[in-house]
């Protein structure tokens, strides 16, 4: 499951970067991404785009 999750994150990495640029806060954005990855890993929820909110997804 972790490899599937990481594959999905790789696919949306451009969106994550755009979200960080939009927020003008790279540390906070990437911290939220990694926190959400941990949450998704433990819950089994594969909705990676929920990390990005409306702007990134």
C-alpha positions, 0 to 999 in steps of 0.5 A, spaced: 500 500 500 505 504 501 508 504 494 501 505 491 501 511 495 508 514 494 506 513 486 500 517 487 504 522 490 509 522 485 503 523 480 501 529 484 508 532 485 507 538 481 500 540 484 504 540 491 509 544 488 504 549 485 500 549 492 506 551 496 507 556 491 500 559 492 501 559 499 508 562 499 509 557 505 513 551 502 515 548 509 507 548 511 505 545 505 510 540 505 509 538 512 501 538 511 503 533 505 507 528 509 502 528 515 497 526 510 501 521 507 502 518 514 494 519 516 493 515 509 498 510 510 494 508 517 487 509 515 488 506 508 484 512 505 487 513 498 484 520 497 491 523 496 488 529 493 485 531 500 492 534 501 491 539 496 485 542 498 481 546 492 487 549 489 491 543 488 486 538 486 
